[in-house]
């Protein structure tokens, strides 16, 4: 889990997260972040941990995840944490 969070923090620090336009198709950087989000949730990281690692609000993490993560169980898994 820690490895996933460290990877997310690294990606977030090297990516302009504010430039993600959630209205158009996801850019390559957003897809890459989404892949790492999916990995972190698959490993059991909480939404709070992922939000902290990326520096994004939880709502933005969920919005990016909905656009980039193919599997749907991650969303119900993090909803159970609330």
mmCIF file of the N, C-alpha and C atoms, coordinates in Angstrom:
data_MODEL
# 
_entry.id   MODEL 
# 
loop_
_atom_site.group_PDB 
_atom_site.id 
_atom_site.type_symbol 
_atom_site.label_atom_id 
_atom_site.label_alt_id 
_atom_site.label_comp_id 
_atom_site.label_asym_id 
_atom_site.label_entity_id 
_atom_site.label_seq_id 
_atom_site.pdbx_PDB_ins_code 
_atom_site.Cartn_x 
_atom_site.Cartn_y 
_atom_site.Cartn_z 
_atom_site.occupancy 
_atom_site.B_iso_or_equiv 
_atom_site.pdbx_formal_charge 
_atom_site.auth_seq_id 
_atom_site.auth_comp_id 
_atom_site.auth_asym_id 
_atom_site.auth_atom_id 
_atom_site.pdbx_PDB_model_num 
ATOM 1   N N  . UNK A 1 1  ? 0.819   -1.193 0.000   1.00 0.00 ? 1  UNK A N  1 
ATOM 2   C CA . UNK A 1 1  ? 0.000   0.000  0.000   1.00 0.00 ? 1  UNK A CA 1 
ATOM 3   C C  . UNK A 1 1  ? 0.861   1.254  0.000   1.00 0.00 ? 1  UNK A C  1 
ATOM 4   N N  . UNK A 1 2  ? 1.891   1.237  0.804   1.00 0.00 ? 2  UNK A N  1 
ATOM 5   C CA . UNK A 1 2  ? 2.747   2.412  0.886   1.00 0.00 ? 2  UNK A CA 1 
ATOM 6   C C  . UNK A 1 2  ? 3.418   2.674  -0.459  1.00 0.00 ? 2  UNK A C  1 
ATOM 7   N N  . UNK A 1 3  ? 3.817   1.623  -1.140  1.00 0.00 ? 3  UNK A N  1 
ATOM 8   C CA . UNK A 1 3  ? 4.435   1.795  -2.452  1.00 0.00 ? 3  UNK A CA 1 
ATOM 9   C C  . UNK A 1 3  ? 3.463   2.480  -3.408  1.00 0.00 ? 3  UNK A C  1 
ATOM 10  N N  . UNK A 1 4  ? 2.209   2.078  -3.400  1.00 0.00 ? 4  UNK A N  1 
ATOM 11  C CA . UNK A 1 4  ? 1.204   2.709  -4.266  1.00 0.00 ? 4  UNK A CA 1 
ATOM 12  C C  . UNK A 1 4  ? 1.029   4.185  -3.924  1.00 0.00 ? 4  UNK A C  1 
ATOM 13  N N  . UNK A 1 5  ? 0.989   4.490  -2.644  1.00 0.00 ? 5  UNK A N  1 
ATOM 14  C CA . UNK A 1 5  ? 0.809   5.883  -2.227  1.00 0.00 ? 5  UNK A CA 1 
ATOM 15  C C  . UNK A 1 5  ? 2.033   6.726  -2.583  1.00 0.00 ? 5  UNK A C  1 
ATOM 16  N N  . UNK A 1 6  ? 3.222   6.154  -2.445  1.00 0.00 ? 6  UNK A N  1 
ATOM 17  C CA . UNK A 1 6  ? 4.435   6.872  -2.839  1.00 0.00 ? 6  UNK A CA 1 
ATOM 18  C C  . UNK A 1 6  ? 4.456   7.113  -4.347  1.00 0.00 ? 6  UNK A C  1 
ATOM 19  N N  . UNK A 1 7  ? 4.043   6.117  -5.115  1.00 0.00 ? 7  UNK A N  1 
ATOM 20  C CA . UNK A 1 7  ? 3.979   6.285  -6.569  1.00 0.00 ? 7  UNK A CA 1 
ATOM 21  C C  . UNK A 1 7  ? 2.962   7.360  -6.942  1.00 0.00 ? 7  UNK A C  1 
ATOM 22  N N  . UNK A 1 8  ? 1.820   7.372  -6.271  1.00 0.00 ? 8  UNK A N  1 
ATOM 23  C CA . UNK A 1 8  ? 0.814   8.408  -6.521  1.00 0.00 ? 8  UNK A CA 1 
ATOM 24  C C  . UNK A 1 8  ? 1.354   9.786  -6.187  1.00 0.00 ? 8  UNK A C  1 
ATOM 25  N N  . UNK A 1 9  ? 2.035   9.915  -5.077  1.00 0.00 ? 9  UNK A N  1 
ATOM 26  C CA . UNK A 1 9  ? 2.607   11.200 -4.681  1.00 0.00 ? 9  UNK A CA 1 
ATOM 27  C C  . UNK A 1 9  ? 3.632   11.670 -5.705  1.00 0.00 ? 9  UNK A C  1 
ATOM 28  N N  . UNK A 1 10 ? 4.436   10.746 -6.211  1.00 0.00 ? 10 UNK A N  1 
ATOM 29  C CA . UNK A 1 10 ? 5.432   11.083 -7.217  1.00 0.00 ? 10 UNK A CA 1 
ATOM 30  C C  . UNK A 1 10 ? 4.766   11.560 -8.511  1.00 0.00 ? 10 UNK A C  1 
ATOM 31  N N  . UNK A 1 11 ? 3.772   10.821 -8.975  1.00 0.00 ? 11 UNK A N  1 
ATOM 32  C CA . UNK A 1 11 ? 3.067   11.196 -10.199 1.00 0.00 ? 11 UNK A CA 1 
ATOM 33  C C  . UNK A 1 11 ? 2.377   12.549 -10.019 1.00 0.00 ? 11 UNK A C  1 
ATOM 34  N N  . UNK A 1 12 ? 1.734   12.727 -8.886  1.00 0.00 ? 12 UNK A N  1 
ATOM 35  C CA . UNK A 1 12 ? 1.015   13.983 -8.630  1.00 0.00 ? 12 UNK A CA 1 
ATOM 36  C C  . UNK A 1 12 ? 1.971   15.170 -8.582  1.00 0.00 ? 12 UNK A C  1 
ATOM 37  N N  . UNK A 1 13 ? 3.161   14.957 -8.062  1.00 0.00 ? 13 UNK A N  1 
ATOM 38  C CA . UNK A 1 13 ? 4.115   16.070 -7.972  1.00 0.00 ? 13 UNK A CA 1 
ATOM 39  C C  . UNK A 1 13 ? 4.686   16.448 -9.336  1.00 0.00 ? 13 UNK A C  1 
ATOM 40  N N  . UNK A 1 14 ? 4.656   15.532 -10.282 1.00 0.00 ? 14 UNK A N  1 
ATOM 41  C CA . UNK A 1 14 ? 5.218   15.786 -11.607 1.00 0.00 ? 14 UNK A CA 1 
ATOM 42  C C  . UNK A 1 14 ? 4.158   16.104 -12.645 1.00 0.00 ? 14 UNK A C  1 
ATOM 43  N N  . UNK A 1 15 ? 2.903   16.147 -12.239 1.00 0.00 ? 15 UNK A N  1 
ATOM 44  C CA . UNK A 1 15 ? 1.796   16.350 -13.166 1.00 0.00 ? 15 UNK A CA 1 
ATOM 45  C C  . UNK A 1 15 ? 1.017   17.590 -12.777 1.00 0.00 ? 15 UNK A C  1 
ATOM 46  N N  . UNK A 1 16 ? 0.567   18.338 -13.775 1.00 0.00 ? 16 UNK A N  1 
ATOM 47  C CA . UNK A 1 16 ? -0.278  19.500 -13.523 1.00 0.00 ? 16 UNK A CA 1 
ATOM 48  C C  . UNK A 1 16 ? -1.718  19.017 -13.360 1.00 0.00 ? 16 UNK A C  1 
ATOM 49  N N  . UNK A 1 17 ? -2.074  18.666 -12.132 1.00 0.00 ? 17 UNK A N  1 
ATOM 50  C CA . UNK A 1 17 ? -3.387  18.080 -11.861 1.00 0.00 ? 17 UNK A CA 1 
ATOM 51  C C  . UNK A 1 17 ? -4.517  19.073 -12.104 1.00 0.00 ? 17 UNK A C  1 
ATOM 52  N N  . UNK A 1 18 ? -4.246  20.353 -11.946 1.00 0.00 ? 18 UNK A N  1 
ATOM 53  C CA . UNK A 1 18 ? -5.271  21.366 -12.168 1.00 0.00 ? 18 UNK A CA 1 
ATOM 54  C C  . UNK A 1 18 ? -5.622  21.485 -13.648 1.00 0.00 ? 18 UNK A C  1 
ATOM 55  N N  . UNK A 1 19 ? -4.751  21.006 -14.524 1.00 0.00 ? 19 UNK A N  1 
ATOM 56  C CA . UNK A 1 19 ? -4.997  21.110 -15.962 1.00 0.00 ? 19 UNK A CA 1 
ATOM 57  C C  . UNK A 1 19 ? -5.934  20.021 -16.477 1.00 0.00 ? 19 UNK A C  1 
ATOM 58  N N  . UNK A 1 20 ? -6.275  19.054 -15.645 1.00 0.00 ? 20 UNK A N  1 
ATOM 59  C CA . UNK A 1 20 ? -7.183  17.998 -16.088 1.00 0.00 ? 20 UNK A CA 1 
ATOM 60  C C  . UNK A 1 20 ? -8.553  18.598 -16.353 1.00 0.00 ? 20 UNK A C  1 
ATOM 61  N N  . UNK A 1 21 ? -9.003  18.500 -17.591 1.00 0.00 ? 21 UNK A N  1 
ATOM 62  C CA . UNK A 1 21 ? -10.338 18.977 -17.955 1.00 0.00 ? 21 UNK A CA 1 
ATOM 63  C C  . UNK A 1 21 ? -11.287 17.791 -17.859 1.00 0.00 ? 21 UNK A C  1 
ATOM 64  N N  . UNK A 1 22 ? -12.141 17.807 -16.857 1.00 0.00 ? 22 UNK A N  1 
ATOM 65  C CA . UNK A 1 22 ? -13.022 16.658 -16.614 1.00 0.00 ? 22 UNK A CA 1 
ATOM 66  C C  . UNK A 1 22 ? -14.209 16.613 -17.572 1.00 0.00 ? 22 UNK A C  1 
ATOM 67  N N  . UNK A 1 23 ? -14.248 17.523 -18.535 1.00 0.00 ? 23 UNK A N  1 
ATOM 68  C CA . UNK A 1 23 ? -15.354 17.525 -19.494 1.00 0.00 ? 23 UNK A CA 1 
ATOM 69  C C  . UNK A 1 23 ? -14.990 16.815 -20.780 1.00 0.00 ? 23 UNK A C  1 
ATOM 70  N N  . UNK A 1 24 ? -13.723 16.818 -21.163 1.00 0.00 ? 24 UNK A N  1 
ATOM 71  C CA . UNK A 1 24 ? -13.294 16.150 -22.389 1.00 0.00 ? 24 UNK A CA 1 
ATOM 72  C C  . UNK A 1 24 ? -12.767 14.765 -22.101 1.00 0.00 ? 24 UNK A C  1 
ATOM 73  N N  . UNK A 1 25 ? -12.275 14.089 -23.141 1.00 0.00 ? 25 UNK A N  1 
ATOM 74  C CA . UNK A 1 25 ? -11.685 12.763 -22.918 1.00 0.00 ? 25 UNK A CA 1 
ATOM 75  C C  . UNK A 1 25 ? -10.426 12.885 -22.065 1.00 0.00 ? 25 UNK A C  1 
ATOM 76  N N  . UNK A 1 26 ? -10.118 11.861 -21.267 1.00 0.00 ? 26 UNK A N  1 
ATOM 77  C CA . UNK A 1 26 ? -8.939  11.936 -20.406 1.00 0.00 ? 26 UNK A CA 1 
ATOM 78  C C  . UNK A 1 26 ? -7.641  11.992 -21.217 1.00 0.00 ? 26 UNK A C  1 
ATOM 79  N N  . UNK A 1 27 ? -6.743  12.854 -20.790 1.00 0.00 ? 27 UNK A N  1 
ATOM 80  C CA . UNK A 1 27 ? -5.420  12.952 -21.416 1.00 0.00 ? 27 UNK A CA 1 
ATOM 81  C C  . UNK A 1 27 ? -4.550  11.791 -20.926 1.00 0.00 ? 27 UNK A C  1 
ATOM 82  N N  . UNK A 1 28 ? -3.406  11.615 -21.572 1.00 0.00 ? 28 UNK A N  1 
ATOM 83  C CA . UNK A 1 28 ? -2.507  10.518 -21.192 1.00 0.00 ? 28 UNK A CA 1 
ATOM 84  C C  . UNK A 1 28 ? -2.076  10.618 -19.732 1.00 0.00 ? 28 UNK A C  1 
ATOM 85  N N  . UNK A 1 29 ? -1.790  11.824 -19.267 1.00 0.00 ? 29 UNK A N  1 
ATOM 86  C CA . UNK A 1 29 ? -1.373  11.995 -17.871 1.00 0.00 ? 29 UNK A CA 1 
ATOM 87  C C  . UNK A 1 29 ? -2.495  11.602 -16.915 1.00 0.00 ? 29 UNK A C  1 
ATOM 88  N N  . UNK A 1 30 ? -3.726  11.930 -17.289 1.00 0.00 ? 30 UNK A N  1 
ATOM 89  C CA . UNK A 1 30 ? -4.863  11.559 -16.440 1.00 0.00 ? 30 UNK A CA 1 
ATOM 90  C C  . UNK A 1 30 ? -5.077  10.051 -16.454 1.00 0.00 ? 30 UNK A C  1 
ATOM 91  N N  . UNK A 1 31 ? -4.895  9.423  -17.597 1.00 0.00 ? 31 UNK A N  1 
ATOM 92  C CA . UNK A 1 31 ? -5.016  7.959  -17.665 1.00 0.00 ? 31 UNK A CA 1 
ATOM 93  C C  . UNK A 1 31 ? -3.947  7.279  -16.816 1.00 0.00 ? 31 UNK A C  1 
ATOM 94  N N  . UNK A 1 32 ? -2.741  7.818  -16.870 1.00 0.00 ? 32 UNK A N  1 
ATOM 95  C CA . UNK A 1 32 ? -1.648  7.254  -16.062 1.00 0.00 ? 32 UNK A CA 1 
ATOM 96  C C  . UNK A 1 32 ? -1.968  7.376  -14.571 1.00 0.00 ? 32 UNK A C  1 
ATOM 97  N N  . UNK A 1 33 ? -2.456  8.547  -14.168 1.00 0.00 ? 33 UNK A N  1 
ATOM 98  C CA . UNK A 1 33 ? -2.852  8.734  -12.771 1.00 0.00 ? 33 UNK A CA 1 
ATOM 99  C C  . UNK A 1 33 ? -3.995  7.786  -12.422 1.00 0.00 ? 33 UNK A C  1 
ATOM 100 N N  . UNK A 1 34 ? -4.951  7.628  -13.323 1.00 0.00 ? 34 UNK A N  1 
ATOM 101 C CA . UNK A 1 34 ? -6.077  6.720  -13.094 1.00 0.00 ? 34 UNK A CA 1 
ATOM 102 C C  . UNK A 1 34 ? -5.634  5.277  -12.912 1.00 0.00 ? 34 UNK A C  1 
ATOM 103 N N  . UNK A 1 35 ? -4.625  4.872  -13.674 1.00 0.00 ? 35 UNK A N  1 
ATOM 104 C CA . UNK A 1 35 ? -4.076  3.518  -13.515 1.00 0.00 ? 35 UNK A CA 1 
ATOM 105 C C  . UNK A 1 35 ? -3.519  3.337  -12.120 1.00 0.00 ? 35 UNK A C  1 
ATOM 106 N N  . UNK A 1 36 ? -2.792  4.343  -11.652 1.00 0.00 ? 36 UNK A N  1 
ATOM 107 C CA . UNK A 1 36 ? -2.228  4.263  -10.303 1.00 0.00 ? 36 UNK A CA 1 
ATOM 108 C C  . UNK A 1 36 ? -3.315  4.364  -9.236  1.00 0.00 ? 36 UNK A C  1 
ATOM 109 N N  . UNK A 1 37 ? -4.354  5.149  -9.486  1.00 0.00 ? 37 UNK A N  1 
ATOM 110 C CA . UNK A 1 37 ? -5.480  5.194  -8.545  1.00 0.00 ? 37 UNK A CA 1 
ATOM 111 C C  . UNK A 1 37 ? -6.115  3.813  -8.420  1.00 0.00 ? 37 UNK A C  1 
ATOM 112 N N  . UNK A 1 38 ? -6.343  3.177  -9.561  1.00 0.00 ? 38 UNK A N  1 
ATOM 113 C CA . UNK A 1 38 ? -6.928  1.835  -9.557  1.00 0.00 ? 38 UNK A CA 1 
ATOM 114 C C  . UNK A 1 38 ? -6.061  0.847  -8.800  1.00 0.00 ? 38 UNK A C  1 
ATOM 115 N N  . UNK A 1 39 ? -4.753  0.932  -8.990  1.00 0.00 ? 39 UNK A N  1 
ATOM 116 C CA . UNK A 1 39 ? -3.828  0.046  -8.275  1.00 0.00 ? 39 UNK A CA 1 
ATOM 117 C C  . UNK A 1 39 ? -3.895  0.294  -6.772  1.00 0.00 ? 39 UNK A C  1 
ATOM 118 N N  . UNK A 1 40 ? -3.928  1.565  -6.394  1.00 0.00 ? 40 UNK A N  1 
ATOM 119 C CA . UNK A 1 40 ? -3.980  1.898  -4.962  1.00 0.00 ? 40 UNK A CA 1 
ATOM 120 C C  . UNK A 1 40 ? -5.265  1.375  -4.323  1.00 0.00 ? 40 UNK A C  1 
ATOM 121 N N  . UNK A 1 41 ? -6.388  1.567  -5.002  1.00 0.00 ? 41 UNK A N  1 
ATOM 122 C CA . UNK A 1 41 ? -7.651  1.065  -4.449  1.00 0.00 ? 41 UNK A CA 1 
ATOM 123 C C  . UNK A 1 41 ? -7.676  -0.463 -4.435  1.00 0.00 ? 41 UNK A C  1 
ATOM 124 N N  . UNK A 1 42 ? -7.084  -1.087 -5.460  1.00 0.00 ? 42 UNK A N  1 
ATOM 125 C CA . UNK A 1 42 ? -7.009  -2.548 -5.501  1.00 0.00 ? 42 UNK A CA 1 
ATOM 126 C C  . UNK A 1 42 ? -6.185  -3.081 -4.331  1.00 0.00 ? 42 UNK A C  1 
ATOM 127 N N  . UNK A 1 43 ? -5.144  -2.345 -3.940  1.00 0.00 ? 43 UNK A N  1 
ATOM 128 C CA . UNK A 1 43 ? -4.293  -2.763 -2.822  1.00 0.00 ? 43 UNK A CA 1 
ATOM 129 C C  . UNK A 1 43 ? -4.929  -2.461 -1.463  1.00 0.00 ? 43 UNK A C  1 
ATOM 130 N N  . UNK A 1 44 ? -6.065  -1.777 -1.450  1.00 0.00 ? 44 UNK A N  1 
ATOM 131 C CA . UNK A 1 44 ? -6.763  -1.525 -0.196  1.00 0.00 ? 44 UNK A CA 1 
ATOM 132 C C  . UNK A 1 44 ? -6.520  -0.165 0.409   1.00 0.00 ? 44 UNK A C  1 
ATOM 133 N N  . UNK A 1 45 ? -5.923  0.755  -0.346  1.00 0.00 ? 45 UNK A N  1 
ATOM 134 C CA . UNK A 1 45 ? -5.723  2.112  0.166   1.00 0.00 ? 45 UNK A CA 1 
ATOM 135 C C  . UNK A 1 45 ? -7.064  2.820  0.296   1.00 0.00 ? 45 UNK A C  1 
ATOM 136 N N  . UNK A 1 46 ? -7.192  3.633  1.314   1.00 0.00 ? 46 UNK A N  1 
ATOM 137 C CA . UNK A 1 46 ? -8.447  4.350  1.529   1.00 0.00 ? 46 UNK A CA 1 
ATOM 138 C C  . UNK A 1 46 ? -8.491  5.588  0.642   1.00 0.00 ? 46 UNK A C  1 
ATOM 139 N N  . UNK A 1 47 ? -9.687  6.110  0.446   1.00 0.00 ? 47 UNK A N  1 
ATOM 140 C CA . UNK A 1 47 ? -9.855  7.332  -0.323  1.00 0.00 ? 47 UNK A CA 1 
ATOM 141 C C  . UNK A 1 47 ? -9.117  8.487  0.348   1.00 0.00 ? 47 UNK A C  1 
ATOM 142 N N  . UNK A 1 48 ? -9.158  8.540  1.664   1.00 0.00 ? 48 UNK A N  1 
ATOM 143 C CA . UNK A 1 48 ? -8.457  9.598  2.397   1.00 0.00 ? 48 UNK A CA 1 
ATOM 144 C C  . UNK A 1 48 ? -6.952  9.521  2.156   1.00 0.00 ? 48 UNK A C  1 
ATOM 145 N N  . UNK A 1 49 ? -6.392  8.321  2.164   1.00 0.00 ? 49 UNK A N  1 
ATOM 146 C CA . UNK A 1 49 ? -4.962  8.155  1.919   1.00 0.00 ? 49 UNK A CA 1 
ATOM 147 C C  . UNK A 1 49 ? -4.590  8.568  0.495   1.00 0.00 ? 49 UNK A C  1 
ATOM 148 N N  . UNK A 1 50 ? -5.415  8.173  -0.459  1.00 0.00 ? 50 UNK A N  1 
ATOM 149 C CA . UNK A 1 50 ? -5.157  8.509  -1.861  1.00 0.00 ? 50 UNK A CA 1 
ATOM 150 C C  . UNK A 1 50 ? -5.271  10.015 -2.069  1.00 0.00 ? 50 UNK A C  1 
ATOM 151 N N  . UNK A 1 51 ? -6.277  10.624 -1.465  1.00 0.00 ? 51 UNK A N  1 
ATOM 152 C CA . UNK A 1 51 ? -6.438  12.075 -1.583  1.00 0.00 ? 51 UNK A CA 1 
ATOM 153 C C  . UNK A 1 51 ? -5.237  12.795 -0.974  1.00 0.00 ? 51 UNK A C  1 
ATOM 154 N N  . UNK A 1 52 ? -4.769  12.320 0.161   1.00 0.00 ? 52 UNK A N  1 
ATOM 155 C CA . UNK A 1 52 ? -3.595  12.920 0.809   1.00 0.00 ? 52 UNK A CA 1 
ATOM 156 C C  . UNK A 1 52 ? -2.351  12.779 -0.064  1.00 0.00 ? 52 UNK A C  1 
ATOM 157 N N  . UNK A 1 53 ? -2.152  11.585 -0.631  1.00 0.00 ? 53 UNK A N  1 
ATOM 158 C CA . UNK A 1 53 ? -0.956  11.330 -1.443  1.00 0.00 ? 53 UNK A CA 1 
ATOM 159 C C  . UNK A 1 53 ? -0.933  12.181 -2.707  1.00 0.00 ? 53 UNK A C  1 
ATOM 160 N N  . UNK A 1 54 ? -2.104  12.401 -3.297  1.00 0.00 ? 54 UNK A N  1 
ATOM 161 C CA . UNK A 1 54 ? -2.150  13.173 -4.537  1.00 0.00 ? 54 UNK A CA 1 
ATOM 162 C C  . UNK A 1 54 ? -2.289  14.666 -4.292  1.00 0.00 ? 54 UNK A C  1 
ATOM 163 N N  . UNK A 1 55 ? -2.770  15.035 -3.114  1.00 0.00 ? 55 UNK A N  1 
ATOM 164 C CA . UNK A 1 55 ? -3.022  16.444 -2.834  1.00 0.00 ? 55 UNK A CA 1 
ATOM 165 C C  . UNK A 1 55 ? -4.313  16.941 -3.448  1.00 0.00 ? 55 UNK A C  1 
ATOM 166 N N  . UNK A 1 56 ? -5.155  16.015 -3.874  1.00 0.00 ? 56 UNK A N  1 
ATOM 167 C CA . UNK A 1 56 ? -6.438  16.356 -4.482  1.00 0.00 ? 56 UNK A CA 1 
ATOM 168 C C  . UNK A 1 56 ? -7.563  16.150 -3.481  1.00 0.00 ? 56 UNK A C  1 
ATOM 169 N N  . UNK A 1 57 ? -8.648  16.927 -3.611  1.00 0.00 ? 57 UNK A N  1 
ATOM 170 C CA . UNK A 1 57 ? -9.816  16.639 -2.777  1.00 0.00 ? 57 UNK A CA 1 
ATOM 171 C C  . UNK A 1 57 ? -10.401 15.274 -3.169  1.00 0.00 ? 57 UNK A C  1 
ATOM 172 N N  . UNK A 1 58 ? -11.033 14.628 -2.217  1.00 0.00 ? 58 UNK A N  1 
ATOM 173 C CA . UNK A 1 58 ? -11.593 13.291 -2.453  1.00 0.00 ? 58 UNK A CA 1 
ATOM 174 C C  . UNK A 1 58 ? -12.564 13.284 -3.635  1.00 0.00 ? 58 UNK A C  1 
ATOM 175 N N  . UNK A 1 59 ? -13.347 14.350 -3.780  1.00 0.00 ? 59 UNK A N  1 
ATOM 176 C CA . UNK A 1 59 ? -14.323 14.414 -4.881  1.00 0.00 ? 59 UNK A CA 1 
ATOM 177 C C  . UNK A 1 59 ? -13.618 14.396 -6.238  1.00 0.00 ? 59 UNK A C  1 
ATOM 178 N N  . UNK A 1 60 ? -12.477 15.064 -6.315  1.00 0.00 ? 60 UNK A N  1 
ATOM 179 C CA . UNK A 1 60 ? -11.719 15.108 -7.576  1.00 0.00 ? 60 UNK A CA 1 
ATOM 180 C C  . UNK A 1 60 ? -11.083 13.751 -7.865  1.00 0.00 ? 60 UNK A C  1 
ATOM 181 N N  . UNK A 1 61 ? -10.616 13.067 -6.828  1.00 0.00 ? 61 UNK A N  1 
ATOM 182 C CA . UNK A 1 61 ? -10.064 11.719 -7.002  1.00 0.00 ? 61 UNK A CA 1 
ATOM 183 C C  . UNK A 1 61 ? -11.142 10.798 -7.566  1.00 0.00 ? 61 UNK A C  1 
ATOM 184 N N  . UNK A 1 62 ? -12.348 10.871 -7.014  1.00 0.00 ? 62 UNK A N  1 
ATOM 185 C CA . UNK A 1 62 ? -13.448 10.031 -7.488  1.00 0.00 ? 62 UNK A CA 1 
ATOM 186 C C  . UNK A 1 62 ? -13.805 10.394 -8.928  1.00 0.00 ? 62 UNK A C  1 
ATOM 187 N N  . UNK A 1 63 ? -13.843 11.678 -9.253  1.00 0.00 ? 63 UNK A N  1 
ATOM 188 C CA . UNK A 1 63 ? -14.169 12.104 -10.621 1.00 0.00 ? 63 UNK A CA 1 
ATOM 189 C C  . UNK A 1 63 ? -13.140 11.581 -11.624 1.00 0.00 ? 63 UNK A C  1 
ATOM 190 N N  . UNK A 1 64 ? -11.869 11.666 -11.286 1.00 0.00 ? 64 UNK A N  1 
ATOM 191 C CA . UNK A 1 64 ? -10.822 11.152 -12.170 1.00 0.00 ? 64 UNK A CA 1 
ATOM 192 C C  . UNK A 1 64 ? -10.920 9.634  -12.267 1.00 0.00 ? 64 UNK A C  1 
ATOM 193 N N  . UNK A 1 65 ? -11.167 8.989  -11.134 1.00 0.00 ? 65 UNK A N  1 
ATOM 194 C CA . UNK A 1 65 ? -11.311 7.529  -11.132 1.00 0.00 ? 65 UNK A CA 1 
ATOM 195 C C  . UNK A 1 65 ? -12.467 7.056  -11.992 1.00 0.00 ? 65 UNK A C  1 
ATOM 196 N N  . UNK A 1 66 ? -13.583 7.745  -11.942 1.00 0.00 ? 66 UNK A N  1 
ATOM 197 C CA . UNK A 1 66 ? -14.741 7.361  -12.754 1.00 0.00 ? 66 UNK A CA 1 
ATOM 198 C C  . UNK A 1 66 ? -14.427 7.453  -14.244 1.00 0.00 ? 66 UNK A C  1 
ATOM 199 N N  . UNK A 1 67 ? -13.555 8.375  -14.610 1.00 0.00 ? 67 UNK A N  1 
ATOM 200 C CA . UNK A 1 67 ? -13.208 8.555  -16.013 1.00 0.00 ? 67 UNK A CA 1 
ATOM 201 C C  . UNK A 1 67 ? -12.114 7.609  -16.498 1.00 0.00 ? 67 UNK A C  1 
ATOM 202 N N  . UNK A 1 68 ? -11.323 7.062  -15.578 1.00 0.00 ? 68 UNK A N  1 
ATOM 203 C CA . UNK A 1 68 ? -10.130 6.326  -16.005 1.00 0.00 ? 68 UNK A CA 1 
ATOM 204 C C  . UNK A 1 68 ? -10.049 4.887  -15.532 1.00 0.00 ? 68 UNK A C  1 
ATOM 205 N N  . UNK A 1 69 ? -10.748 4.524  -14.465 1.00 0.00 ? 69 UNK A N  1 
ATOM 206 C CA . UNK A 1 69 ? -10.652 3.161  -13.936 1.00 0.00 ? 69 UNK A CA 1 
ATOM 207 C C  . UNK A 1 69 ? -11.760 2.319  -14.554 1.00 0.00 ? 69 UNK A C  1 
ATOM 208 N N  . UNK A 1 70 ? -11.383 1.253  -15.195 1.00 0.00 ? 70 UNK A N  1 
ATOM 209 C CA . UNK A 1 70 ? -12.351 0.385  -15.897 1.00 0.00 ? 70 UNK A CA 1 
ATOM 210 C C  . UNK A 1 70 ? -13.190 -0.466 -14.930 1.00 0.00 ? 70 UNK A C  1 
ATOM 211 N N  . UNK A 1 71 ? -12.556 -0.962 -13.897 1.00 0.00 ? 71 UNK A N  1 
ATOM 212 C CA . UNK A 1 71 ? -13.285 -1.818 -12.954 1.00 0.00 ? 71 UNK A CA 1 
ATOM 213 C C  . UNK A 1 71 ? -14.223 -0.960 -12.113 1.00 0.00 ? 71 UNK A C  1 
ATOM 214 N N  . UNK A 1 72 ? -15.371 -1.501 -11.751 1.00 0.00 ? 72 UNK A N  1 
ATOM 215 C CA . UNK A 1 72 ? -16.353 -0.708 -11.022 1.00 0.00 ? 72 UNK A CA 1 
ATOM 216 C C  . UNK A 1 72 ? -16.391 -1.013 -9.529  1.00 0.00 ? 72 UNK A C  1 
ATOM 217 N N  . UNK A 1 73 ? -15.786 -2.089 -9.084  1.00 0.00 ? 73 UNK A N  1 
ATOM 218 C CA . UNK A 1 73 ? -15.866 -2.449 -7.665  1.00 0.00 ? 73 UNK A CA 1 
ATOM 219 C C  . UNK A 1 73 ? -15.124 -1.479 -6.769  1.00 0.00 ? 73 UNK A C  1 
ATOM 220 N N  . UNK A 1 74 ? -14.152 -0.750 -7.305  1.00 0.00 ? 74 UNK A N  1 
ATOM 221 C CA . UNK A 1 74 ? -13.392 0.194  -6.487  1.00 0.00 ? 74 UNK A CA 1 
ATOM 222 C C  . UNK A 1 74 ? -14.301 1.254  -5.900  1.00 0.00 ? 74 UNK A C  1 
ATOM 223 N N  . UNK A 1 75 ? -15.299 1.680  -6.666  1.00 0.00 ? 75 UNK A N  1 
ATOM 224 C CA . UNK A 1 75 ? -16.184 2.745  -6.208  1.00 0.00 ? 75 UNK A CA 1 
ATOM 225 C C  . UNK A 1 75 ? -17.033 2.263  -5.034  1.00 0.00 ? 75 UNK A C  1 
ATOM 226 N N  . UNK A 1 76 ? -17.548 1.054  -5.100  1.00 0.00 ? 76 UNK A N  1 
ATOM 227 C CA . UNK A 1 76 ? -18.348 0.538  -3.980  1.00 0.00 ? 76 UNK A CA 1 
ATOM 228 C C  . UNK A 1 76 ? -17.442 0.264  -2.777  1.00 0.00 ? 76 UNK A C  1 
ATOM 229 N N  . UNK A 1 77 ? -16.194 -0.105 -3.035  1.00 0.00 ? 77 UNK A N  1 
ATOM 230 C CA . UNK A 1 77 ? -15.254 -0.376 -1.945  1.00 0.00 ? 77 UNK A CA 1 
ATOM 231 C C  . UNK A 1 77 ? -14.953 0.901  -1.153  1.00 0.00 ? 77 UNK A C  1 
ATOM 232 N N  . UNK A 1 78 ? -14.749 2.032  -1.831  1.00 0.00 ? 78 UNK A N  1 
ATOM 233 C CA . UNK A 1 78 ? -14.460 3.254  -1.115  1.00 0.00 ? 78 UNK A CA 1 
ATOM 234 C C  . UNK A 1 78 ? -15.728 3.857  -0.506  1.00 0.00 ? 78 UNK A C  1 
ATOM 235 N N  . UNK A 1 79 ? -16.876 3.553  -1.090  1.00 0.00 ? 79 UNK A N  1 
ATOM 236 C CA . UNK A 1 79 ? -18.138 4.025  -0.509  1.00 0.00 ? 79 UNK A CA 1 
ATOM 237 C C  . UNK A 1 79 ? -18.397 3.329  0.829   1.00 0.00 ? 79 UNK A C  1 
ATOM 238 N N  . UNK A 1 80 ? -17.941 2.082  0.950   1.00 0.00 ? 80 UNK A N  1 
ATOM 239 C CA . UNK A 1 80 ? -18.104 1.336  2.198   1.00 0.00 ? 80 UNK A CA 1 
ATOM 240 C C  . UNK A 1 80 ? -17.244 1.913  3.321   1.00 0.00 ? 80 UNK A C  1 
ATOM 241 N N  . UNK A 1 81 ? -16.172 2.637  2.956   1.00 0.00 ? 81 UNK A N  1 
ATOM 242 C CA . UNK A 1 81 ? -15.284 3.228  3.958   1.00 0.00 ? 81 UNK A CA 1 
ATOM 243 C C  . UNK A 1 81 ? -15.913 4.447  4.632   1.00 0.00 ? 81 UNK A C  1 
ATOM 244 N N  . UNK A 1 82 ? -16.829 5.085  3.953   1.00 0.00 ? 82 UNK A N  1 
ATOM 245 C CA . UNK A 1 82 ? -17.418 6.331  4.488   1.00 0.00 ? 82 UNK A CA 1 
ATOM 246 C C  . UNK A 1 82 ? -18.366 6.081  5.631   1.00 0.00 ? 82 UNK A C  1 
# 
